[in-house]
Amino acid sequence: MGPALATLSPRRALARTKAAPSSDVGLIDALKVGNYRRYAIAQLCTSTFGWAARVAQDWLMLELTGSAALVGLTVAMQFTPMLLFGLFGGVLADRYDRRRILTITQSLFGVFTLALGVLTLIGLVQPWHVLASAFLGGMAIVVDNPARQAFVHEIAGPKLLRRAISMNTSIFQLGALIGPAVAAALIAAVGSGWAFVVNALACAFAAWMIHSMRREEMFPTAVVRRAKGQLRAGLKHVAERPEILWACVLVGFVAVTGVNMATVLTAYAADVINLGASGYGLLTSTLALGAITGALFAGRARRLRLRTLVAGAAMLGVLQIVAALISSTVLFLVVLYAIGATCLLYLTRSNTLVQTSADPAMRGRVLSLYVLINMGAQAASGLIIGWVSEWGGPHAGLAACAVGPLLGALVVGVILARRGQLRPVLRVRQRPGRGFIYLVRRSVR
């Protein structure tokens, strides 16, 4: 045992030893850390059933009103608090104990969704109940999201940090894609109300798992004391780091239309394949299967660069255009599978690049800005895609999904190219023993 470990308790030393394998560790190695394993299980439950509850909200609103526009308004109500208070949530995530924050927010999520579930099961639910539940859940997300992402650094340790971030993001995005399939199955089998009740149970389980973590095995980050200018300092930090700044700009473009496909798939299931909730389950299950495939490759990139994100955004937009033009259901499912994989790869790598580039003392504030842009854009996406789908049909809605990713890839790509951060490079090498014979390779930085 080295001198650094000799001063630690046996459990803490064991956790530190487990968290320091060689640099070529696999993605699964993060799960060997006990606290992170608890966290990952809790995250998978809340992400999957949380998204199932969100989809159940959308479907319930559609059943109550028959309006795709009001479904979009429900999505907007959930993300509006992030637009109003998101940056302050990051300040709180840096200032207070993140484990305590997460225990409280998960408990609140459970209370809100349980209330909506009970109202639905007893037949008293009204559209305003759905909107109120979405808004209250959004208020809890303001603090929960940056605290949850920054908390990974305290439970995985420095050597496993990148793998843990990648797995954490993959779990969240995977839940976002599996959750709708779970919701469709629950809605078809027992109705929307039980989807809310199951989510409440998942939230209670997650709160218990987080609360039961062993403090002696954690890698705590110093709490930032209350002071003036903390929010401004966080914004300045982002502006000074190009890899963070342009990743945030690009995710804003992508999220404003490209990520939130739940609204358009709801309309597609009802109006194109005419299978209702079961058809919606088929579509979302296909998207989730693609996401699972993407998750297997999400942590394999040895080095993340902005050009990787630009290429990923462009690919996502192209696939969504192709999906909008396809009339065959089988081919549509194939492309939808590819969209799920591409979307998860892009979001995971974008989040990992931002987190690993941020200063530890600024991480909560940086993540709050990233989440604000991402989720705020998705709030606008609910209204935009909902309106286009209602007035132009599902195919037009799918085409609209592609606008943000393609435009973002174009704008950010051009800006980086003009600044010299994304440019063609000619590399010339002399092949030994063959005189002046050169190999020329063209690459992009």
PyMOL commands that set and color helices and strands:
alter all, ss='L'
color gray80, all
select helices_A, chain A and resi 3-6+10-18+27-32+34-65+68-95+98-121+127-156+161-189+192-211+215-217+230-240+242-257+262-271+276-297+306-325+329-357+360-392+394-418
alter helices_A, ss='H'
color red, helices_A
select strands_A, chain A and resi 424-430+438-444
alter strands_A, ss='S'
color yellow, strands_A
deselect
rebuild
show_as cartoon
